[in-house]
């Protein structure tokens, strides 16, 4: 079952710190067409890979995080492994390209 989880600014830091595994943060907006396409890919990915946790952050609701991570285009994804930021991407990626970020 897909598990793409909405995340708010006030829970961001504790969520990243407490999650010791692979995490993807998807910065998106409901009005963004490419974001909706990527969202479908991320839902499929989450159903197929239980070792990856995926969170969505609405840029319209979380301006502080958007500024902190210098998000200027969406969709943007942050990749964390054991609480450490390992990569940041902008635009659509395939499922294979997303998985490659952790290898």
PyMOL CGO cylinders between C-alpha atoms (Angstrom):
from pymol import cmd
from pymol.cgo import CYLINDER

trace = [
    CYLINDER, 0.00, 0.00, 0.00, 1.43, 3.43, -0.92, 0.3, 1, 1, 1, 1, 1, 1,
    CYLINDER, 1.43, 3.43, -0.92, 2.72, 5.50, 1.94, 0.3, 1, 1, 1, 1, 1, 1,
    CYLINDER, 2.72, 5.50, 1.94, 3.56, 8.97, 0.71, 0.3, 1, 1, 1, 1, 1, 1,
    CYLINDER, 3.56, 8.97, 0.71, 3.11, 11.05, 3.86, 0.3, 1, 1, 1, 1, 1, 1,
    CYLINDER, 3.11, 11.05, 3.86, 2.30, 14.77, 4.07, 0.3, 1, 1, 1, 1, 1, 1,
    CYLINDER, 2.30, 14.77, 4.07, 4.81, 16.57, 6.31, 0.3, 1, 1, 1, 1, 1, 1,
    CYLINDER, 4.81, 16.57, 6.31, 4.57, 19.94, 8.01, 0.3, 1, 1, 1, 1, 1, 1,
    CYLINDER, 4.57, 19.94, 8.01, 7.35, 22.39, 8.86, 0.3, 1, 1, 1, 1, 1, 1,
    CYLINDER, 7.35, 22.39, 8.86, 7.05, 21.89, 12.60, 0.3, 1, 1, 1, 1, 1, 1,
    CYLINDER, 7.05, 21.89, 12.60, 7.68, 18.13, 12.29, 0.3, 1, 1, 1, 1, 1, 1,
    CYLINDER, 7.68, 18.13, 12.29, 10.38, 18.24, 9.61, 0.3, 1, 1, 1, 1, 1, 1,
    CYLINDER, 10.38, 18.24, 9.61, 13.55, 18.24, 11.73, 0.3, 1, 1, 1, 1, 1, 1,
    CYLINDER, 13.55, 18.24, 11.73, 12.37, 15.63, 14.22, 0.3, 1, 1, 1, 1, 1, 1,
    CYLINDER, 12.37, 15.63, 14.22, 11.09, 13.38, 11.43, 0.3, 1, 1, 1, 1, 1, 1,
    CYLINDER, 11.09, 13.38, 11.43, 14.42, 13.45, 9.58, 0.3, 1, 1, 1, 1, 1, 1,
    CYLINDER, 14.42, 13.45, 9.58, 16.42, 12.93, 12.79, 0.3, 1, 1, 1, 1, 1, 1,
    CYLINDER, 16.42, 12.93, 12.79, 14.25, 10.05, 14.01, 0.3, 1, 1, 1, 1, 1, 1,
    CYLINDER, 14.25, 10.05, 14.01, 14.11, 8.21, 10.69, 0.3, 1, 1, 1, 1, 1, 1,
    CYLINDER, 14.11, 8.21, 10.69, 17.33, 6.23, 10.47, 0.3, 1, 1, 1, 1, 1, 1,
    CYLINDER, 17.33, 6.23, 10.47, 16.74, 4.95, 6.97, 0.3, 1, 1, 1, 1, 1, 1,
    CYLINDER, 16.74, 4.95, 6.97, 16.27, 6.18, 3.44, 0.3, 1, 1, 1, 1, 1, 1,
    CYLINDER, 16.27, 6.18, 3.44, 14.00, 9.22, 3.13, 0.3, 1, 1, 1, 1, 1, 1,
    CYLINDER, 14.00, 9.22, 3.13, 12.78, 11.23, 0.17, 0.3, 1, 1, 1, 1, 1, 1,
    CYLINDER, 12.78, 11.23, 0.17, 11.27, 14.67, 0.70, 0.3, 1, 1, 1, 1, 1, 1,
    CYLINDER, 11.27, 14.67, 0.70, 9.15, 15.81, -2.24, 0.3, 1, 1, 1, 1, 1, 1,
    CYLINDER, 9.15, 15.81, -2.24, 8.60, 19.58, -2.43, 0.3, 1, 1, 1, 1, 1, 1,
    CYLINDER, 8.60, 19.58, -2.43, 5.47, 20.06, -4.52, 0.3, 1, 1, 1, 1, 1, 1,
    CYLINDER, 5.47, 20.06, -4.52, 2.31, 22.12, -5.04, 0.3, 1, 1, 1, 1, 1, 1,
    CYLINDER, 2.31, 22.12, -5.04, -1.18, 20.98, -6.03, 0.3, 1, 1, 1, 1, 1, 1,
    CYLINDER, -1.18, 20.98, -6.03, -1.21, 23.37, -9.02, 0.3, 1, 1, 1, 1, 1, 1,
    CYLINDER, -1.21, 23.37, -9.02, 2.03, 21.90, -10.47, 0.3, 1, 1, 1, 1, 1, 1,
    CYLINDER, 2.03, 21.90, -10.47, 1.45, 19.39, -13.29, 0.3, 1, 1, 1, 1, 1, 1,
    CYLINDER, 1.45, 19.39, -13.29, 4.93, 17.81, -13.15, 0.3, 1, 1, 1, 1, 1, 1,
    CYLINDER, 4.93, 17.81, -13.15, 4.51, 17.47, -9.37, 0.3, 1, 1, 1, 1, 1, 1,
    CYLINDER, 4.51, 17.47, -9.37, 1.37, 15.41, -9.87, 0.3, 1, 1, 1, 1, 1, 1,
    CYLINDER, 1.37, 15.41, -9.87, 3.20, 13.15, -12.35, 0.3, 1, 1, 1, 1, 1, 1,
    CYLINDER, 3.20, 13.15, -12.35, 6.10, 12.68, -9.94, 0.3, 1, 1, 1, 1, 1, 1,
    CYLINDER, 6.10, 12.68, -9.94, 3.60, 12.00, -7.16, 0.3, 1, 1, 1, 1, 1, 1,
    CYLINDER, 3.60, 12.00, -7.16, 2.31, 8.95, -9.05, 0.3, 1, 1, 1, 1, 1, 1,
    CYLINDER, 2.31, 8.95, -9.05, 5.86, 7.67, -9.48, 0.3, 1, 1, 1, 1, 1, 1,
    CYLINDER, 5.86, 7.67, -9.48, 6.57, 8.17, -5.77, 0.3, 1, 1, 1, 1, 1, 1,
    CYLINDER, 6.57, 8.17, -5.77, 3.39, 6.33, -4.77, 0.3, 1, 1, 1, 1, 1, 1,
    CYLINDER, 3.39, 6.33, -4.77, 4.44, 3.36, -6.92, 0.3, 1, 1, 1, 1, 1, 1,
    CYLINDER, 4.44, 3.36, -6.92, 7.95, 3.50, -5.49, 0.3, 1, 1, 1, 1, 1, 1,
    CYLINDER, 7.95, 3.50, -5.49, 6.70, 3.54, -1.90, 0.3, 1, 1, 1, 1, 1, 1,
    CYLINDER, 6.70, 3.54, -1.90, 4.51, 0.49, -2.54, 0.3, 1, 1, 1, 1, 1, 1,
    CYLINDER, 4.51, 0.49, -2.54, 7.43, -1.44, -4.03, 0.3, 1, 1, 1, 1, 1, 1,
    CYLINDER, 7.43, -1.44, -4.03, 10.21, -0.37, -1.61, 0.3, 1, 1, 1, 1, 1, 1,
    CYLINDER, 10.21, -0.37, -1.61, 9.25, -0.49, 2.05, 0.3, 1, 1, 1, 1, 1, 1,
    CYLINDER, 9.25, -0.49, 2.05, 12.80, 0.53, 3.03, 0.3, 1, 1, 1, 1, 1, 1,
    CYLINDER, 12.80, 0.53, 3.03, 12.23, 4.05, 1.62, 0.3, 1, 1, 1, 1, 1, 1,
    CYLINDER, 12.23, 4.05, 1.62, 9.99, 6.56, 3.40, 0.3, 1, 1, 1, 1, 1, 1,
    CYLINDER, 9.99, 6.56, 3.40, 8.56, 9.33, 1.25, 0.3, 1, 1, 1, 1, 1, 1,
    CYLINDER, 8.56, 9.33, 1.25, 7.23, 12.64, 2.56, 0.3, 1, 1, 1, 1, 1, 1,
    CYLINDER, 7.23, 12.64, 2.56, 5.53, 15.46, 0.66, 0.3, 1, 1, 1, 1, 1, 1,
    CYLINDER, 5.53, 15.46, 0.66, 5.91, 19.12, 1.57, 0.3, 1, 1, 1, 1, 1, 1,
    CYLINDER, 5.91, 19.12, 1.57, 3.52, 21.62, 0.02, 0.3, 1, 1, 1, 1, 1, 1,
    CYLINDER, 3.52, 21.62, 0.02, 5.63, 24.67, -0.88, 0.3, 1, 1, 1, 1, 1, 1,
    CYLINDER, 5.63, 24.67, -0.88, 2.61, 26.96, -0.55, 0.3, 1, 1, 1, 1, 1, 1,
    CYLINDER, 2.61, 26.96, -0.55, 2.21, 25.95, 3.10, 0.3, 1, 1, 1, 1, 1, 1,
    CYLINDER, 2.21, 25.95, 3.10, 5.86, 25.57, 4.16, 0.3, 1, 1, 1, 1, 1, 1,
    CYLINDER, 5.86, 25.57, 4.16, 7.71, 28.71, 3.09, 0.3, 1, 1, 1, 1, 1, 1,
    CYLINDER, 7.71, 28.71, 3.09, 10.41, 28.47, 5.79, 0.3, 1, 1, 1, 1, 1, 1,
    CYLINDER, 10.41, 28.47, 5.79, 11.58, 25.05, 4.60, 0.3, 1, 1, 1, 1, 1, 1,
    CYLINDER, 11.58, 25.05, 4.60, 11.35, 26.19, 1.00, 0.3, 1, 1, 1, 1, 1, 1,
    CYLINDER, 11.35, 26.19, 1.00, 13.71, 29.06, 1.80, 0.3, 1, 1, 1, 1, 1, 1,
    CYLINDER, 13.71, 29.06, 1.80, 16.02, 26.99, 4.03, 0.3, 1, 1, 1, 1, 1, 1,
    CYLINDER, 16.02, 26.99, 4.03, 16.64, 24.43, 1.28, 0.3, 1, 1, 1, 1, 1, 1,
    CYLINDER, 16.64, 24.43, 1.28, 16.65, 27.08, -1.46, 0.3, 1, 1, 1, 1, 1, 1,
    CYLINDER, 16.65, 27.08, -1.46, 13.77, 25.53, -3.38, 0.3, 1, 1, 1, 1, 1, 1,
    CYLINDER, 13.77, 25.53, -3.38, 13.20, 27.74, -6.42, 0.3, 1, 1, 1, 1, 1, 1,
    CYLINDER, 13.20, 27.74, -6.42, 11.61, 25.21, -8.79, 0.3, 1, 1, 1, 1, 1, 1,
    CYLINDER, 11.61, 25.21, -8.79, 9.31, 22.29, -8.23, 0.3, 1, 1, 1, 1, 1, 1,
    CYLINDER, 9.31, 22.29, -8.23, 9.19, 19.40, -8.09, 0.3, 1, 1, 1, 1, 1, 1,
    CYLINDER, 9.19, 19.40, -8.09, 12.34, 19.23, -5.99, 0.3, 1, 1, 1, 1, 1, 1,
    CYLINDER, 12.34, 19.23, -5.99, 13.37, 16.17, -4.03, 0.3, 1, 1, 1, 1, 1, 1,
    CYLINDER, 13.37, 16.17, -4.03, 15.77, 15.90, -1.10, 0.3, 1, 1, 1, 1, 1, 1,
    CYLINDER, 15.77, 15.90, -1.10, 17.35, 12.51, -0.44, 0.3, 1, 1, 1, 1, 1, 1,
    CYLINDER, 17.35, 12.51, -0.44, 18.38, 11.64, 3.11, 0.3, 1, 1, 1, 1, 1, 1,
    CYLINDER, 18.38, 11.64, 3.11, 20.16, 8.51, 4.29, 0.3, 1, 1, 1, 1, 1, 1,
    CYLINDER, 20.16, 8.51, 4.29, 20.38, 7.98, 8.05, 0.3, 1, 1, 1, 1, 1, 1,
    CYLINDER, 20.38, 7.98, 8.05, 19.47, 11.63, 8.66, 0.3, 1, 1, 1, 1, 1, 1,
    CYLINDER, 19.47, 11.63, 8.66, 22.15, 13.00, 6.31, 0.3, 1, 1, 1, 1, 1, 1,
    CYLINDER, 22.15, 13.00, 6.31, 21.26, 14.92, 3.14, 0.3, 1, 1, 1, 1, 1, 1,
    CYLINDER, 21.26, 14.92, 3.14, 22.91, 13.02, 0.28, 0.3, 1, 1, 1, 1, 1, 1,
    CYLINDER, 22.91, 13.02, 0.28, 21.38, 14.63, -2.81, 0.3, 1, 1, 1, 1, 1, 1,
    CYLINDER, 21.38, 14.63, -2.81, 18.90, 17.18, -4.13, 0.3, 1, 1, 1, 1, 1, 1,
    CYLINDER, 18.90, 17.18, -4.13, 17.21, 17.07, -7.53, 0.3, 1, 1, 1, 1, 1, 1,
    CYLINDER, 17.21, 17.07, -7.53, 14.89, 19.34, -9.52, 0.3, 1, 1, 1, 1, 1, 1,
    CYLINDER, 14.89, 19.34, -9.52, 12.36, 18.07, -12.06, 0.3, 1, 1, 1, 1, 1, 1,
    CYLINDER, 12.36, 18.07, -12.06, 10.92, 14.73, -12.99, 0.3, 1, 1, 1, 1, 1, 1,
    CYLINDER, 10.92, 14.73, -12.99, 12.95, 11.58, -12.44, 0.3, 1, 1, 1, 1, 1, 1,
    CYLINDER, 12.95, 11.58, -12.44, 12.16, 8.00, -13.33, 0.3, 1, 1, 1, 1, 1, 1,
    CYLINDER, 12.16, 8.00, -13.33, 11.78, 5.37, -10.65, 0.3, 1, 1, 1, 1, 1, 1,
    CYLINDER, 11.78, 5.37, -10.65, 15.17, 3.92, -11.64, 0.3, 1, 1, 1, 1, 1, 1,
    CYLINDER, 15.17, 3.92, -11.64, 16.87, 7.33, -11.34, 0.3, 1, 1, 1, 1, 1, 1,
    CYLINDER, 16.87, 7.33, -11.34, 15.29, 7.90, -7.92, 0.3, 1, 1, 1, 1, 1, 1,
    CYLINDER, 15.29, 7.90, -7.92, 16.46, 4.50, -6.63, 0.3, 1, 1, 1, 1, 1, 1,
    CYLINDER, 16.46, 4.50, -6.63, 19.97, 5.17, -7.97, 0.3, 1, 1, 1, 1, 1, 1,
    CYLINDER, 19.97, 5.17, -7.97, 20.30, 8.09, -5.54, 0.3, 1, 1, 1, 1, 1, 1,
    CYLINDER, 20.30, 8.09, -5.54, 20.63, 5.59, -2.68, 0.3, 1, 1, 1, 1, 1, 1,
    CYLINDER, 20.63, 5.59, -2.68, 23.29, 3.39, -4.36, 0.3, 1, 1, 1, 1, 1, 1,
]
cmd.load_cgo(trace, "trace")
